[in-house]
Amino acid sequence: MATRKTPETAAVDGANVSKDDLLKYYREMLLIRRFEEKAGQLYGMGLIGGFCHLYIGQEAVVVGLEAAAKEGDKRVTSYRDHGHMLACGMDPKGVMAELTGREGGYSRGKGGSMHMFSKEKHFYGGHGIVGAQVPIGAGLAFSDKYKGNDNVTFAYFGDGAANQGQVYETYNMAELWSLPVVFVIENNQYAMGTSVKRSTKSTTLFGRGVAFGIPGEQVDGMDVLAVKAAGEKAVAHCRAGNGPYILEMMTYRYRGHSMSDPAKYRTREEVQKIREERDAIEHVRELLISGGHATEDDLKAIDKEIKATVSDAAEFSKESPEPALSELWTDIYA
Amino acid sequence: MATDILMPALSPTMEEGTLAKWLVKEGDTVTSGQILAEIETDKATMEFEAVDEGTIAKILVPEGTAGVKVNTPIAVLAEDGESAADAVQSAAAPAAAAPAPVAAVAAAPAEAPAAPVSKASADWPEGTPMKTMTVREALREAMAEEMRADENVYLMGEEVAEYQGAYKISQGLLDEFGEKRVIDTPITEYGFTGIAVGAAMGGLRPIVEFMTFNFAMQAVDHIINSAAKTLYMSGGQMGCPIVFRGPNGAAARVGAQHSQDYAAWYAMIPGLKVVMPYSAADAKGLLKTAIRDPNPVVFLENEIMYGRSFEVPDLEDFTIPFGKARIWREGTDVTLVSFGIGMSHTLEAAEKLAAEGIAAEVIDLRTLRPLDYDTVLASVMKTNRCVTVEEGWPVGAIGNHLSAVIMERAFDYLDAPVINVTGKDVPMPYAANLEKLALATSDDVVAAAKSVCYR
């Protein structure tokens, strides 16, 4: 696993990243975190219903990989999808309004937290059946290969989904047909309440690709620069027509599996320790400050700006009307 | 003692075949396991091996003969030391006492009568030239025509390419369209169905062939959760134009896990369109419509129907719209509603009923979602009696649903309760006699029709 670079060694230029890029990652990760905190709050107020899976803690994964993507690349993920949507540039207002089930939501209130899509941003959901997005992602890659372009698809799934049979059916065909798909395992160490160690004997999840001839690696998923570097390598492999690549992102979710999960399967200390030692946003913050790329005041200004964006999104999501009753009967058939 | 070599049954549904080639000649000595001939079934060309040792005394059916019925003697095998002439003589007698032909027991009802096309079903203009083709050929033509018309249409499934299709539906497509568009998959239904759904979301128009819909149980999550619901869940942004097709329902003697009718299962799902054709013309016209449809379509075929021949309009571009039933036969006494292979029992029953003075109106639903309620209701309002016919199980059947709709919308017109003729409420047995008992028959339909007519 790539180890975290200490602030001293991570000279911004040495890590092949500009000051502007670093600020961008900071901003994007912070947006996800503040957005999710707000979503949690709105859930508590009863404005968001049903299942709501927060992405807090895992922000570096999607932000780092989006930094390795180009226009036309596709992404598909599970139900823990808010971060992916914000990272690929979807409007926080539209995402939040979908969470509140309003007309202004991406699915006009008919999808909810787990089911949003954006053709414009090449975001293909938002899937609620654990693992089902993996063959769908390979299928998106299949469509690009069929059309003869060099786009790739990021198919995100968790350590829990990594035990689904269809993932391995997909590995087999993706390698057999050289599909340009990056399989991104977001290993946050818990499949709901079951730790990786309690659900599988072979805990090196990317290594399962070996059986199918798919290369892969484990990456510090709390380090946005490490994620980006690994993403660039994977994407280059796919674009060159070499077939799929597996990235196992070692990450951590700070919150419960969903809003209703008290997370009794791990200690408070465990969570606290990771927050203190490995937090992805804090890491970039240190890089910016210690590298002299930003002052505390600069970052405070960014914080303020993000808070305003999230607050606007929340306002929009409350003000947007519920879908018209006639919406019940639309969009069943094209 | 000489023995007859009989035309073998080489598939569960084979009734006859072509003796394509003899690989032995009269006077040759053969050993057990030696390949005697090549026999072409409706699905494939198969090699036929000798069971016993001996000398080929006489070839009874020359090579190139088509339509050789299963269990017809095709050659005479003499034992060692027996003369050819004796052998032919001695074989003649026992041939008559050959054991009951296995395939014949399971055989499907006779060839569908060259159906009396009703003037009420104007699927093609009057005077259109017609050609005779099997359901198999019709399906193949539909796919080939649509693949020629749209580069984004492709076919994937088990054995669709190099093997030429487990049931020969895709025969020749690999040659014409190449391996990019006719793709053999590993045996991994959940996975390849998910991939096809993703490809559809990515802008292609996949046709997924299931070797049988029984295997699609492994993939039903993607058919329903991923394909059928995405348009709705995305607020209309993202659809899934895809066709899931393959044989559905019972074939012959293939047991409980390979004999299920899924019509009612899929017809329940909003977001899916469900087609179950009977005739070759409908198979072709509806499959072309399915491939062009922007929604996921479940297209339920039937193995027994693949080899049946029908008249198909000889038109350059012939399609049939969804949601339009076909009235095969007009009548005034009772409405018989069916679809798919159920139609063959139903048409047969209508003939029998006519002989007894009951004029049945026969409606083929053709598509189960959307379903042409109006045609059914108009007919029931005319005849005041209705029997539904399907192969599937009786609980939650299409007939149950139609009964409810008829009760809600035509209650005052009914002179008798609606009866649902269905398969029996049991897993499909293997034994020939039990299997026959488990399936709906034309006699069941006749009995139900007479009962609602109080006859």
Interface residues (C-beta under 8 A of the other chain):
Chain A: K74 V76 G105 Y106 S107 R108 G109 K110 G111 H115 M116 F117 S118 K119 Y124 G125 G126 H127 G128 I129 A132 V134 P135 I136 G137 A138 G139 L140 A141 F142 S143 D144 Y146 K147 G165 Q166 E169 T170 N172 M173 L176 T330 D331 I332 Y333 A334
Chain B: N152 Y154 K180 T185 P186 T188 Y190 G191 F192 T193 G194 I195 A196 V197 G198 A199 A200 M201 G202 G203 L204 D221 H222 N225 S226 T230 L231 Y232 M233 S234 G235 G236 Q237 M238 G239 P241 P270 G271 K273 P294 N295
